[in-house]
Amino acid sequence: MKLTTEGLVMMNMILEPKKCKCLIQAYKNHCLEETIKIISVESIAGILFRFEEGQDGRRVCVAPKRFFEGHFKSDLICYLRIFEEWLQFVGNYKGKKHFKTREEKDWGNENKININALHKAKLLARDIQFEFENAIKFSNIKQNDIDAFDDEVKLKEKPLEEAILKCFLEGYIHTISKYSGLRKVGYVSALEGFTFYFSGSSQYSKEFSSTDELIFVTQLESSNIGNRARNVSFIPKEWLNDYKGYIKDEMLKKFKENFNYEEKSIPMSSWAAFQFKKQYKKEIDKKIEEWEKENSKAKVEFTIAEDKKSLNIIYTSSMKKPVDEYFEYLKMDFCKDIKHQTTVVPIPQTKCAAIMKNGYQVHDILLPEEFITVQFYGIEKDAKMMFEES
């Protein structure tokens, strides 16, 4: 057996092979220093940020948005921005250990960043740099050999952040995943088919990729509530065109199998949408559970649209007929039901309420000495008017 040039370098490094591949690719494309910085910060990312409890009880990162905003949505690029801004206080990461200054501590407090964690990352970056240089030296590799590495995926004259992400993709292409289209399913690994969500430690934990985006991750962890991905990067799906071989072919095949979803929308006014969900949620959840027990590949999700003006049902194509029939039945049942109700329904995000019956008298609603301004919308002709925005 004969090792390749890349294999010789990887054999002389303690770092895990995936990260070694990233470093070798970065070495070829003149972004080695930036890649080392990212790998170092990634190792301490769990203690890098300070978190506060949000309104929904979840831990929320309070670091400034400038670290996370840019052309690419990537935790890795975020780590690079933080590390390079912090280096203004300590100089090059190859330098000796220094004592913390008042300015550095103020910067950490202002940006909600743990500077002790960054000092650990600095020491690790120095070690990685030393280890990689020695691996090149002990492998007896000449510059001509490095230039000959896998020319098919060699990057030329690319923007720095794009070059960096493509270097990491070289080591983590097997983690390519895509949003399933269902919030309760989350993301699906293209190669292995398992599902996962983003960890709360990712700065993009509430993001969902578009149809033109894929993601790759550098760390996956299991918990009692499912798989969680840390260190997430969103990339254009066109980047896959740069790669050839078995892994890419398998991913393209799995994409066709795992992401064949359709969407059904039922237009209705905002208050009716919330009333519908409140009235039928338990029944719908039970029905979805039955479908999934009968067919493990059946996936259905029921939500209110972001504009609050419709109900959205996303489902696998094989479920089209039962979904259409079931939700048409619920819609008709809802229309029939509200004809016989005498109910005041609050309209979300307003001070108004919808009254679902003719004949309400003011004294039925108000306490003595209270008064209101009332708007009337007739619904006696057809309760289906509830599904139209007044």
Phi, psi and omega in degrees: 000134181243126179284146174285172177300317178297319181299323178297318179294313182297325180296332183264014178238146177278333183302147182298149187305322182299317180288326176300318179298321178298316181295318180297317178296321179293323179299320180293330190248021169061037173224034183296315183299316180296321181293321177298317179301315182295314180301322181292314180290325179303326183291338181243016186300330181295337180242012185285317187260156171262133183247150174233159181280126181278182182295329180270008178088353180275152178286131184237133176287134183248017177292152182302144183294339183299335179287336188254350184262138180171189182294325181246138173270104185206127173299326182295315178294325176300316179299320180296316181298317180296313183297316182290325177292322179292328182298343178298339180268339187238355181080197182295142181296347180278351183284178182282168179296143181228166178273145181293140179258165178298319180298319180295316179296320178296320178298317179297317179293319182295321185261005178058042181244139178276102184288337175296323178295321180293327176295322176295319179296324179297316179295320179294320179299319179296320179293319180295318179301313180297316182296319182292317179299321178292323179297320177296317183293311184287340179277357180055040181266133177265164182300326179298325178292319180297316181297336183275355180304119162036064186300339183297330181249015181290136183265136181228127174053044177264151172304148188305311184295323177295317179299318180297312182295324178291330175293318177291325178298330178300324180271339187235026181297333180291348180264003180310130182218170181216149177295130185290339187098350180241124183296325182283346175266323180079227182260152180237129175292126184294324186275318187252346173083357179282158183252157180198165173244173175276141174292151178296343179283345176283139180289351182242031186296339180256008181272151173229134184289152176278179180293341181263007184241149169238172173228156165227155183229152179254357179205129175239140179224149179259146177217176181288354177246016175116182180284142179230137180255134174244159177060069187260143175225130175269134181223154175292142182292343179295340180297335179296339181295341181282352186245147178230161174118185187298315184299314180297315181299319179294320180296316180298323178294316182291327178303318181294328183280322192262351188232038180262083185244154174234164183228135177244133181238133177245102182294140174193163179290162188299317182293325179292323179298316180291322178294319178299313181297317180298320185284327190243000187303311182298319179295319180293316179301319180294320179294317179298320178298321178296315180301316184289332175289323179289327183218109185298337181270355179283124178231129180222137175225138184239121181217166170268135182299157182299326180279001177064019184249011178195163171260135180245133175238119178252135187206158174291149187304327182294344182263009186303309184296307180297326179293313179302314183293318184292313183285335173292321177297315180296321180298314180294322178295322179295315179300317181293321185293317185287344175295333186252009180262151170238089191223140171261119183247118177300138176268120185305141175063023175221174175261012184259167175220149177262133178254119188263049170185144172286155172100356175296133175261152181303321182290348174286340188252320189263151169278163177305140177073005173267154175213156179216162170262128187244138170245136184250135175233118183288133178230008187290336183288317184200119182295348179294345178295345175298338184271004181245140180289124181289000000 
